[in-house]
């Protein structure tokens, strides 16, 4: 019998969200999936999460928007995207033909925006779930401001929950005093799962120019530098909520992913590793499969949370 890698990400949702395996792409690092369809067999992934989508199209922040730092990358894209109408018109019909489920990451300036986005995307063929982005560090309105506090995070989650029958994942920010309290508030407000972490606020200075290296001064740090932060938060949150936890932050190899499972994650998202290796997510999946075969592990459940016991 081949090992069972399937994972139920929304066990309480009538719509359900069962992935064939626990390896997802992280929003903002994999476009709409279409960009990678000719690079490797993306249908083998557990799920694809598309770039954050807003009600209206957005141009994003001033350049430069991406800077490499030691052990990570700073970004300040500023929610550049084509808007929900174009996602529904141009992308969803393609996704509807795929085996791999696509989850749409949604972001708003106001709580009302999130409800409207959720309603618009409900019933659209090709959309298998929503990832509620209350954690973008690079916008002046909304974004991480909603995710920094349990009450605002719960209000956004409740608005989305009320507007949709789709499975709802809430993506959390590390830029808060107590991510566990935020996660608990989201779960109570109806989140089917939580994903953590989004990028960590940071900056770099261009010494020759004597100016911030990022156009908007600060950005979000992702990559290997944030993995220990993400892992500690996944460990803490997965001990405090009953909903599945999706680990994200610096995952570039199967060994990284296994650490997150052992800390309590039910699934993982591969993000900026894709910039250096476009097929990073598939490499992670194949490495997990090889580890399970070597260790005689029949089901992911045997390792999820095992470092907690
Ligand atoms: O677009 C961005 O600048 C961005 C977003 Br929406 C996010 O959720 N996380 C991030 O690091 N950058």
Boltz pocket constraint, residues with backbone or C-beta under 6 A from the ligand:
constraints:
  - pocket:
      binder: B
      contacts: [[A, 28], [A, 52], [A, 75], [A, 76], [A, 77], [A, 78], [A, 79], [A, 80], [A, 107], [A, 133], [A, 135], [A, 136], [A, 137], [A, 138], [A, 198], [A, 199], [A, 220], [A, 221]]
      max_distance: 6.0
